[in-house]
Amino acid sequence: MQSIRWPLLFGSVLGVLLFSLYASLAFSGVAAWTIGLVYISYDSILLIFMVVSSQRAVTREARKKNAPPVSSSEKRPTLSVLICARNERLVLPECLRALKAQTEPADEIIILDDGSTDPMVAWLTTEYALEFEPRGTGTLGHSPLWPALRVLGKPNSGKADSLNLGWKMATGEIIVTLDADTYIEPGALASIRDGFVEDPHLGIAGGVLLPVCQQTRWASFFQFFQTFEYARGFLWRLTWMQYDMLLLISGAFAAYRRDVLETVGGFDTTSWVEDYELTHRVYRDIYDRGHQVTVKTLSGARGTTDAPATVGTFLNQRRRWFAGFIATHFKYHEMVGNGRYGAVGRYMLPLKTLDLLLPIYGLAAFVVLVAILAIRHFLYFFIVKLIIAKFVFDLLLHAYSIVLYQRWLGIPLSRKLWMQSFGATLTEPFAFQILRQLGAVFGWLAFLRGKINWMPQRPVAVSVQTLEV
């Protein structure tokens, strides 16, 4: 029975998609836009659930904050930071400055130089007076100026392989992975330690990130929409966390208990999304071996991260993300609908099965709507009313989600950001949402081809900015 649950569910979603596309050609009237009706219905139901659940989750988090603080007498876990870097000379200095400014510094920082060809290593050598010694096929650098810092030079083998080398040589009880273009706030590592002290079963934790776009012609566009996308995305992670089915922890700023990495064997070097794949493997291990491990997002561990600021880099990023999502879902399809794997198997993975084709539903609904308007030169009044109702519905719930997000993080409500959320909701379906959906379509093509072409995200220097949310 377990073996046919996923094919039945995916086949049903695909069948509805194909029938809806057929309806656009075979039917007239409102039925011609069946795909739009299906998409709006599912999207609205999911949004109601997320906002209502987020409100409950934020309320619970507020109660926890009123509890007695973590006792200073409790043992603080040792912590190692791994920075996998390839040609990151432009952004690494600010990343390291942010680490130096921590209220509770890392016990160890290991930069994993994955075969860089830019001046990154030369800068590190000069800035921190690195002294190198041979190590395997590479070199290991130590700094007398910053004893906690080490630099492992190695041939290019990819991020996952580099991280595996890093955590195995690290000494910390907690392993933090940090992208070179991620700049964490001064209290971020202290919050990571707090999270692991407060919850002895915590195995994986993620921080809360805000996007920062470099100065390009498209920077304002991508900064505007990605700010709200990230805010809602991290708020939704809080919701899934409350139901013990949080699957997505961003490797740009993540923390892992060392024994969890040892148990599951570290990161998958064949995965396009090694952080997302690892969480699936941990959940599978939890239930297969009877382990007790929790996965959380920690609101106090905050930072900013470089985000795509051109159409090409954005589509390339979303193509890789979605192709990796598809590949991971197929890999763990036996968990879908399987009660053996708790809430993840019963609820989250079935929802992820729907998400496999949801962007195609959305893009097709838009294309069919435009085609109907172009061919018939009018839209049925019911469709017009439905679209207007959907806009108003999204407007209210998206704006409220920003209120919940700021309440969760303990940030005073920014009226400017709140008002901007209205503009984002009204314009997103015609611009940013289409780009996201195109990225997903390209992800499907990349998955079917079995190949991802990488594109550098930073052709020019990135300026560090501070975002107020």
C-alpha positions in Angstrom: 0.0 0.0 0.0 2.8 2.4 0.9 4.4 1.9 -2.5 1.4 3.2 -4.4 0.5 6.2 -2.3 2.9 8.6 -3.9 2.2 7.6 -7.5 -1.5 7.9 -6.9 -1.2 11.3 -5.4 1.2 12.7 -8.0 -0.8 11.1 -10.7 -4.0 12.7 -9.5 -2.3 16.2 -9.4 -0.9 15.7 -12.9 -4.3 14.4 -14.1 -6.1 17.5 -12.8 -3.5 19.6 -14.5 -4.0 17.9 -17.8 -7.8 18.0 -17.6 -7.7 21.7 -16.8 -5.5 22.4 -19.8 -7.9 20.3 -21.9 -10.8 22.3 -20.5 -9.3 25.5 -21.7 -9.5 24.2 -25.3 -12.7 22.2 -25.2 -15.0 24.2 -23.0 -16.5 27.7 -23.1 -17.6 30.1 -20.5 -16.1 30.0 -17.0 -15.2 26.3 -17.4 -12.5 27.3 -19.9 -10.6 28.8 -17.0 -10.8 25.6 -14.9 -7.1 25.7 -14.2 -7.4 29.1 -12.7 -10.3 28.0 -10.5 -8.3 25.1 -9.2 -5.2 27.2 -8.6 -7.0 30.0 -6.8 -8.9 27.5 -4.6 -5.9 25.6 -3.4 -3.7 28.7 -3.0 -6.5 30.4 -0.9 -7.1 27.4 1.4 -3.3 27.0 2.0 -2.9 30.8 2.7 -5.7 30.7 5.3 -4.2 27.7 7.0 -0.7 29.3 7.1 -1.9 32.7 8.4 -4.2 31.2 11.1 -1.5 28.7 12.1 1.2 31.4 12.1 -0.9 33.5 14.5 -1.1 30.6 16.9 2.6 29.9 16.6 3.6 33.5 17.2 1.4 33.6 20.3 3.1 30.4 21.6 6.5 31.9 20.9 5.6 35.1 22.8 4.7 33.0 25.8 8.1 31.2 25.7 9.9 34.6 25.6 8.2 35.5 28.9 9.6 32.3 30.5 12.7 32.5 32.7 15.9 33.0 30.6 18.5 30.3 30.1 20.6 29.9 33.3 24.2 31.2 32.8 25.4 28.3 34.9 24.4 25.8 32.2 27.1 24.4 30.0 27.4 26.2 26.7 28.2 23.9 23.8 31.3 24.5 21.8 30.6 25.8 18.3 32.5 25.6 15.0 31.6 27.7 12.0 32.2 26.3 8.5 32.3 28.7 5.5 32.5 27.0 2.2 33.9 29.5 -0.2 34.9 29.5 -3.9 36.0 32.9 -5.4 34.4 34.9 -2.6 37.0 37.7 -2.2 34.3 40.3 -2.6 32.1 39.2 0.3 34.2 37.2 2.7 35.7 40.2 4.5 32.3 41.4 5.7 31.3 37.8 6.7 34.4 37.5 8.9 33.9 41.0 10.4 30.4 39.9 11.4 31.9 36.8 13.1 34.4 38.9 14.9 31.7 41.1 16.3 29.7 38.2 18.0 28.9 38.6 21.6 29.7 34.9 22.0 32.4 34.2 19.4 32.7 30.8 17.7 35.3 28.5 19.2 36.5 27.7 15.7 36.1 29.1 12.2 37.1 27.0 9.2 37.1 28.5 5.8 36.9 25.7 3.2 38.5 27.1 0.0 37.0 25.0 -2.7 39.6 25.6 -5.4 39.3 29.4 -5.6 40.9 31.1 -8.6 40.3 34.7 -7.4 42.5 36.6 -4.9 40.4 35.3 -1.9 43.2 33.2 -0.4 45.8 35.8 -1.1 43.8 38.4 0.8 43.2 36.0 3.7 47.0 35.2 3.9 47.9 38.9 4.0 45.1 40.0 6.3 45.5 37.3 8.9 49.2 36.4 8.4 48.3 32.8 7.5 50.9 30.1 7.8 50.2 27.1 5.6 51.2 23.4 6.0 50.5 20.5 3.7 47.3 18.5 4.4 46.3 15.6 2.2 45.9 17.0 -1.4 45.7 20.6 -0.1 46.9 22.9 2.6 45.8 24.0 6.0 46.4 27.6 7.1 46.6 28.9 10.7 46.5 32.5 11.8 48.6 33.8 14.8 46.4 37.0 14.6 43.1 35.1 15.0 43.8 31.7 16.6 40.3 30.4 16.0 40.6 30.8 12.3 41.8 28.1 9.9 41.7 27.9 6.1 41.6 24.6 4.4 42.8 24.8 0.8 41.6 22.0 -1.5 40.8 21.2 -5.1 37.3 22.1 -6.3 34.9 19.3 -5.4 31.7 21.1 -4.6 30.0 22.5 -1.5 28.7 19.3 0.1 32.0 17.5 -0.1 33.8 20.6 1.3 31.3 20.7 4.2 31.9 17.0 4.9 35.6 17.6 5.2 35.0 20.6 7.4 32.7 19.1 10.0 34.8 16.0 10.3 37.9 18.1 11.1 36.0 20.6 13.3 36.0 20.2 17.1 32.7 21.9 18.0 29.7 20.1 19.4 27.6 22.4 17.2 28.5 22.8 13.6 27.3 26.1 12.0 27.3 26.4 8.2 27.5 29.9 6.9 27.7 31.2 3.3 30.4 33.7 2.6 27.8 36.2 1.5 25.8 35.9 4.8 26.4 38.5 7.5 25.0 37.6 10.9 24.0 40.0 13.7 26.2 40.2 16.8 23.9 38.0 19.0 23.3 35.3 16.3 25.7 32.7 17.6 24.7 33.3 21.2 21.1 32.6 20.1 22.2 29.4 18.4 23.8 28.2 21.6 20.7 29.2 23.6 18.6 27.1 21.3 20.7 24.0 21.7 20.9 24.5 25.5 17.1 25.0 25.9 16.2 22.0 23.8 18.5 19.0 24.4 16.8 17.2 21.5 17.4 20.0 19.0 19.3 18.5 16.1 19.1 21.1 13.3 18.4 24.8 13.7 18.2 27.6 11.2 18.5 31.4 11.5 16.2 34.1 10.0 17.7 35.8 7.0 16.8 38.9 5.0 17.8 39.4 1.4 20.2 42.1 0.3 20.5 42.8 -3.5 23.6 44.3 -5.0 23.3 47.5 -7.0 22.2 46.5 -10.5 19.5 47.9 -12.8 17.1 45.3 -11.3 18.2 45.6 -7.7 15.2 47.6 -6.5 12.7 45.2 -8.1 14.3 42.1 -6.6 14.9 43.7 -3.2 11.3 44.8 -3.0 9.7 41.5 -3.8 12.3 39.2 -2.1 12.0 41.1 1.2 8.3 40.1 1.5 8.9 36.6 0.0 11.6 35.9 2.7 9.5 37.4 5.5 6.5 35.1 4.7 8.8 32.2 4.0 10.4 32.3 7.5 7.1 32.9 9.1 5.8 29.8 7.5 8.8 27.9 8.8 7.8 28.9 12.3 4.4 27.3 11.6 5.8 24.0 10.3 8.1 23.9 13.2 5.2 24.0 15.6 3.7 20.9 13.9 7.1 19.1 14.0 7.4 19.0 10.2 9.9 21.7 9.3 11.8 20.4 6.3 13.5 23.6 5.0 16.6 24.9 6.9 18.7 27.3 4.8 22.3 26.2 4.6 23.3 29.8 4.3 23.0 30.0 8.1 22.2 26.6 9.7 23.4 24.8 12.8 23.7 21.0 13.3 24.4 19.0 16.4 27.6 17.1 15.6 26.2 13.7 16.5 23.3 14.2 14.1 25.7 14.7 11.2 27.7 11.6 12.3 24.5 9.5 12.6 23.3 10.2 9.0 26.7 10.5 7.4 26.9 14.2 6.6 25.8 15.9 3.4 24.9 14.2 0.2 27.6 15.1 -2.4 25.2 14.2 -5.3 22.4 16.6 -4.2 21.8 20.1 -5.7 20.3 21.2 -2.4 22.4 19.4 0.2 20.8 21.3 3.2 17.3 20.4 2.2 18.2 16.8 1.4 19.9 16.3 4.8 16.8 17.3 6.7 14.8 14.6 4.9 17.4 12.0 5.8 17.4 13.2 9.5 13.6 12.8 9.7 13.8 9.4 8.1 16.4 8.4 10.6 14.3 9.8 13.5 11.5 7.3 12.9 13.5 4.4 11.5 15.9 4.3 14.4 13.6 5.7 17.1 15.7 8.8 17.7 14.3 12.0 19.2 15.4 15.0 17.2 13.7 18.3 16.7 14.2 20.8 13.8 13.7 24.5 14.5 14.0 28.1 13.2 15.5 30.3 15.9 14.2 33.9 15.8 17.2 35.4 17.6 19.7 34.1 15.1 19.4 36.7 12.4 21.4 38.0 9.5 21.3 39.2 5.9 22.3 37.3 2.8 23.2 38.3 -0.7 20.2 37.6 -3.0 20.0 37.6 -6.9 19.6 41.1 -8.4 19.3 40.2 -12.1 16.8 38.2 -14.0 19.4 35.7 -15.1 20.9 35.0 -11.7 17.4 34.8 -10.1 16.1 32.3 -12.7 19.3 30.2 -12.3 19.0 30.1 -8.5 15.3 29.2 -8.6 16.0 26.6 -11.3 18.6 24.9 -9.1 16.4 25.1 -6.0 13.4 23.6 -7.7 15.4 20.9 -9.5 16.9 20.0 -6.2 13.5 20.0 -4.5 12.1 17.7 -7.2 15.1 15.3 -7.0 14.9 15.2 -3.2 11.2 14.6 -3.2 11.5 11.7 -5.7 14.4 10.3 -3.6 12.2 10.1 -0.4 8.9 9.4 -2.1 8.3 6.3 0.0 7.8 8.6 3.0 4.9 10.4 1.3 1.6 9.6 3.2 3.4 7.1 5.4 2.3 7.5 9.0 5.6 5.8 10.1 7.3 9.2 9.6 4.9 11.2 11.8 3.6 14.6 10.7 6.3 14.8 8.0 5.0 11.7 6.3 1.3 12.2 6.9 1.0 15.9 6.0 4.1 17.8 4.9 5.3 15.5 2.1 1.8 15.1 0.6 1.7 18.9 0.5 5.1 18.9 -1.1 3.8 16.5 -3.8 1.2 19.1 -4.7 3.9 21.8 -4.7 5.8 19.8 -7.4 3.3 21.1 -10.0 1.8 24.1 -8.3 4.0 26.6 -10.1 3.0 25.1 -13.4 -0.7 25.5 -12.4 -0.1 29.1 -11.6 1.8 29.9 -14.8 -0.7 28.0 -16.9 -3.6 29.8 -15.3 -2.1 33.2 -16.2 -1.3 32.2 -19.8 -4.8 30.7 -20.3 -6.4 33.9 -18.8 -4.4 36.1 -21.2 -5.3 33.8 -24.1 -9.0 34.0 -23.3 -8.9 37.7 -23.1 -6.9 38.0 -26.4 -9.2 35.6 -28.3 -12.6 36.6 -26.9 -11.8 40.2 -26.0 -13.7 39.9 -22.7 -13.8 38.0 -19.5 -16.9 36.5 -17.9 -18.1 38.6 -15.0 -17.7 35.7 -12.5 -14.0 35.4 -13.4 -13.5 39.1 -13.0 -15.2 39.1 -9.6 -13.2 36.0 -8.5 -9.9 37.7 -9.5 -10.9 40.9 -7.6 -11.9 38.9 -4.6 -8.6 37.0 -4.7 -6.7 40.3 -4.8 -8.5 41.6 -1.7 -8.1 38.3 0.1 -4.4 38.2 -0.6 -4.0 41.9 0.3 -5.4 41.4 3.8 -3.7 38.1 4.6 -0.3 39.1 3.3 -0.4 42.4 5.2 -1.4 40.6 8.3 1.4 38.1 7.8 3.9 41.0 7.9 2.4 42.1 11.2 2.8 38.5 12.6 6.4 38.3 11.3 7.4 41.5 13.0 5.6 40.5 16.2 7.5 37.2 16.1 10.9 38.9 15.8 10.0 41.5 18.4 10.4 44.3 15.9 8.2 47.4 16.2 5.7 47.5 13.3 7.1 49.4 10.4 4.2 51.3 8.8 6.3 51.8 5.7 7.0 48.1 5.2 3.4 47.2 6.0 2.1 49.7 3.4 4.7 48.4 0.9 3.3 44.9 1.4 0.0 46.1 -0.2 1.9 47.2 -3.3 3.8 43.9 -3.4 0.6 41.9 -3.2 -1.1 43.8 -6.0 1.9 43.7 -8.4 3.5 40.3 -7.6 1.2 38.1 -9.7 2.1 40.1 -12.8 5.8 40.2 -12.3 7.8 38.5 -9.6 5.4 35.5 -9.3 5.8 34.8 -13.0 9.6 34.8 -12.7 9.3 32.3 -9.8 7.1 30.1 -11.7 9.4 30.2 -14.8 12.2 29.3 -12.5 10.2 26.2 -11.4 9.5 25.2 -15.0 13.3 25.5 -15.8 13.8 23.4 -12.6 11.7 20.7 -14.1 13.6 20.8 -17.4 17.0 20.7 -15.5 15.8 17.8 -13.4 14.7 15.8 -16.5 18.0 16.6 -18.2 19.9 15.7 -15.0 22.1 18.8 -15.3 22.4 22.2 -13.6 24.5 24.9 -15.2 26.0 27.1 -12.5 26.1 30.9 -12.9 28.1 33.3 -10.7 25.9 35.5 -8.6 28.3 38.4 -8.0 30.0 39.7 -11.1 30.7 43.0 -9.2 31.4 43.9 -5.6 28.6 43.7 -3.1 27.9 46.6 -0.7 26.7 45.6 2.8 23.4 47.2 3.7 21.3 47.1 6.9 17.6 46.4 6.5 15.0 47.5 8.9 11.9 45.3 9.0 
